[in-house]
Amino acid sequence: MKKVFRYMIMTVVAGIAAVGCQMEEKVMVNPSEVIDPVLHDPGFPEVLTITPSNQSEEVCFTWDAADMNFGAQLNYAIEVSIMKEGEDGEVESEKTALGGGVASTSTTIKYEDINYAIVQSLGAEPEKEIKVNFYLKASLGVRPFYSAPRVARIVPTNAPKMFPHLYFIGSYCTWNHVKSQLMYDHAENGLKYQAVIDLGEDWMTTTKGGFKLTPKADWSAEYAEPEAWEKDYADRLASGALERNPKEVQFAAGGGDCKRYSVTNRFYHFTLSMETLKFSMEKAFDNISLVWNGESMPLEFSAVQFSQKFYADVTVGMEDGFHIALDDADNTLFGADENGSTYPTCNLSLYFKTTASYKFSDN
């Protein structure tokens, strides 16, 4: 018993000593003795013009590690700021991160992520040349250490951020990838793709050939039903083999065309789980409307490649709230209370400075 007790005491003492050592190491970090990280020139052209056609390209950032004067694991991140016109000349905006958690001395970043940061986060004007500062941040705990900036001149684009996507291709778009709509992985974690798909005004006749999903604008890989349907559309419908709006269909990699659907509506909210390859129908409807102050206006659907959204141009009053409803019914799809909490029956209250025309869009 005595030996065990002594061992326990020594363990506690050793633990206290270790904590004391760690505290001592933290105290030893003197900012004046830290050698800041050095961000290398990323090799941008004299003026980088970001466009929809090149925004998927990547740039590689490399750097010399910071020296904290003792061994420690540092995390690195690339941050960016822009120069704006102020009353007394150019002023630098706040910084925003392009990515973090990097333990090595290099990382790659897509042009579209740079574009999204400087336009959406920092407010740069699209299609206008602007001076952009790239910083490397080295972090140890809560204390950041920054490199000197690397300055680039960039013309951003107003193209939307390019999320990972699958092509929803079928007879509704004549099996043409250029005309197909997309399902997106908005979380960018590879687990789920989703979208609202417009099957078109002639959906009753153009959807009989089925559909499938492809990762690229070709037939090198595809997701669809694992078995082919040999009966024609009319026979399957008459025999009951063709299910109307099934909530779920099991897909498979390399499957045939999905012809299990007998669609009943123009618009569908579909999801695909990449973990199970379960293809799900979340909602089906024929129109979507903006409702405010006792008035209603249908939202138009715009589907150009890489941009799918509903929109409407309306004139609203200074204190008009609104919600969005499906099929002219009182089943609100989107809404919020005054605190921003969403409810299925609340208006989203927006208070405008003046009565004017506004563009509403729902991506």
N, C-alpha and C positions, 0 to 999 in steps of 0.2 A: 504493500500500500504506500509505503514511504517513497519508493522509487517512482511510482505513478504520480504521486503528488508533486515530487520535485520536477518531473517532466512537464507536468501541466504548468507549473509556475514558470519554468524556463521558456515554454512556448509563448505564454502571455508576455513575458519580458521581451522575447525576440520580436513579437508582434508590435509591441510599443516602440522598440528600437527601429523597426522597419518604417513605422509611421513617422517617427521623428526624422528619419533619414529622408523620407519623401518630402516632408515639410521643409527640411533644410535645403533640398534641391530646388524647391520652388522659390525659396527666398534668394537662392544664388542666381536666379535669372535676372540679370541686370540689362534692361533694354538698351542702355548705352553701349553695351558690349556685344549685342546681337548683330550679326552680319545679315542684313536683309537678303531675301531671295532676289535673284536676277532673272528677269524674264527676257528670253532671247527674241530677236526680231522674227516674227512669224512669216515674213516674206510676202506681205500683201502687195498688190500692184499699187502704183501711185494713187489711183482712185479705184476702189473696189465697188463695182455696180452689181448689186444683188438683184436677180430677176427670178421669175418663176421657173425658168429653165435651168438655173445653176444653183438654186437655193439648197439642193440636196448635197452639194459638194462640201468637203470638209477641209478645215485648216488644222495643222498640227502645231500646238504650242509646246515649247520645251523651255527648261529653265535650270539654273544652278540653285541647289537647295540652300535654304537659310542655315546659318550656323548659330545655335543657341549657347555655344560654349560648353555643352555637355550632351551626352547621348539622350535623345528623346525622339519619339515618333511624332512627326508633324503631318498635318493634313493641309493640302493645298487646294485652292480654288481660283478660277479665272473670274475676275469681276470687270465690269465695263461701266463707263460713264460717257456722257456726251457734253459738248460745249454748246451753251445756249447764249443768245443775245440778252444782256441785261442792261440796266440803266447806265452802268459805267463800263460797258464793253462786254466781252465774253465772260461768262461764269460757268463753272463746272457743275453738272448735276450731281445728285447722289449716285452711289454705285449700286449696281444690281448684279447678282451672281449668274454666271453662265453654266456653272456646274461646280461640284465640290466633292469632298471626301476622297481626293486623289492622294495616295501615299507615295507615288513614284515621281519622276521628274518630267513627265510629258502627259499630254492629253489631247484628244481630237474633238473639235466642236464643229457642228454643221453651220453653214451660212444662215440657214433658216432660224437657228436658235439665236444667232447674233442679231438677225433682223428682228425677231420677235422681242428680244430684250430691249433694243434701242427704240423700237416703234411703240410697242404695247406697254412696256414698263417705264420707259424714260420719256416717251412723248415726242420722239423725232418725227419730222414730217416726211412721209414717203416721197420718193422721186426727187428729193432735194439733197445735195451733197452736204455732209456734216462731218465735223471732226470728232473722232471716237477715241477714247483712252482705254487701253487694256492694261489691267493690273493683275499681278499674281499675289494672292493673299496666303501667307503661311500662318497657321493657327496652332497654338499650344494652349489648351484650355479656352478661356474666354478672351485671351489677349491676341489680337491679330498683328502681323507684321507684313507690310506691303512692299512690293518692288517699286522701282520707278516705272512710270507708265510707258507703254509702247503706243505711239499715236498713229492712227490710220485715218484716211479720208474715205468715207463710205457713202454711197447712194443707196438707201434702203428701198424696198419695194412694199407695196400695199397688199401683196399676195398673202393669203392666210397661212398660218403655221401648218406644215405638212406632217400630220400625225401618221403613224403606221396604219396601213389600210389594206383591205381586201377588195377586189373588184366583184361587185354583184352583177353578174352578167347572165343574160337569158334572152328568150324570144321577145321580151318587151322592148329590148334595144337592138333587135336583129342580130344578137350574138356578136356585137361589135364593141370591143373594149373601149374605144374612143367615146362611145355613147353611153357606156355603162356608168352606174352610180357606185359609190364607195361605202364600205362599212369601216368605221374607225376604231382604233385602240386609243382612246383619249387618255387613259392612265399610263400609256406607254410601258406597260409591264408584260405584254404578250399574253394576257389571260382572257380578255374578252373584247370582241369587236361588235359594234352596234351602229345602227343608222335608221333614219326614217327614209323609206324608199318610195318614190313616186312611180307607179306602174303606168302612168299616162292616162289620158282621157279615154283611149280605146282599150283599156285594160281587159275588158270582157273577151276580146278576140286576140289580143297580142300576147297573152300570158300562157297560152295553152302548151307551148313548147317547153315549159319549165325554166329552171335557172340553176346556176352553180356559183361557187365562189372560187376565185383564183388569186394567189398572192401577187402575181405579176400580170402585165397586160399580154399574156400569152397562155399556152396550154401546157406548160412544163409541169405544173402542179395544180391540183384543184381539190375542192372539198364539196361533196354532194352526197346523195343517197347511195348506199353501198350496192344496191341492186338496180338493174335496169327494168323499166316497165315496158312490157311487150305490147300490151293492149293499147289501142288508141285512146285519146282523151274522152270521147263520147262513151265508149264501152266501159271505161273505168268509172266514169261518173254514174252511169246507169247501174252498174253492178254494186255500187257502194264502196268500191276499192279506193276511190278518190275522196279523201277526207276534206271537208270544207274547213279552212282556217285551223288546222291542227295546232295546238299549243306548242308541240315539241316534235321534232324529227331528228332521228339519229343520223348524223353525217359520218362520212369516212373519207380518209385521204385517198384520192384517186377514184372516188365514186362516180356514178353516172349522173345524168341530169336529175335535178329534184323536180319530179312531176307529181308529187303527192298532194300538192296544193290545188284545191279548187277555190280560187280567190273570190272574195265577195266585196272587196273594197279597193279603192284606188291607192290609198296610202297605208303602209305597214311599218311598224316599228319592230325590226328584227334584231336579235342578238345571236352571236355564236360564241360558245365557251370553247376555248382552245384546250382546256384541260380534259373535257369529256367529248368534244365535238358535237354537243347537243345544240341544235339550231332551234331557236325559240321565237314565237310570235308574241310580242308583248302587248301590242295594241293595233287595231285596224280601224280606219276611219276614211271618210270621203271628203271632208273639208275641215279646216281649222280657222277660227275667227278670233279677231281682237274685239273684245266687248268693253265698252266704257260709257258711263253716263247714260245708260239706256240705249245706246247705239251699238251697232255691230258692223264689222267689215271683214270679209274673207281675206285671209293671208294668201298671197301668191307664192308658189313654190319655184325657186330658181335652182337649177341643177346644171351648173357648168362644172367641168372636171376639177376636182379638188376643192369645190365650194358648193355645198348644198344647204339651202336655208329657206325659210318662210319669211316674207316681208310684207309690209304695208306702209303707205304714206298717208298719214291722217292728221287732222287738225284737232287738238285737244285744248281744254281749258286749263286755267292755272292750277286747279286743285282736283283734276280728274284722276281717279284711280282706274285701273283696268285689270282684266284677267283674260285668259285665253281659253276658249272652249272648243270642243270637238263636235262636229255634225250639228251645229246650231242648238245644242242641248245645254242644259245648265250643269254639265259635269266638267267643272273647271280642270284644265290640264295643268296650268301654271298659275300661281298666285302667291301673294305674301301679305303679312300684316305690316303694321307700321314699324315693327322692330326687325323686319326682314325675315321672320320665320315663315316658312311656306306652309300653306294649308290648302286642301282641295276646294274650299268654298270661299276663300278670301280674295279680295282685289289686291293687286300690287299697286300700292299708292305711290305715285310719283308727283312731286310738287314742282311745277315749272315756273320759271321766272315770268313768262308771258304766254298769252294764247298765241300759238303758232303751229306751223306744220312740222311734224317730226316723222322720222323713219324708224319703224320698229322692225327688228329682225330677230328670229329665233333660229340659231344654228343647231 
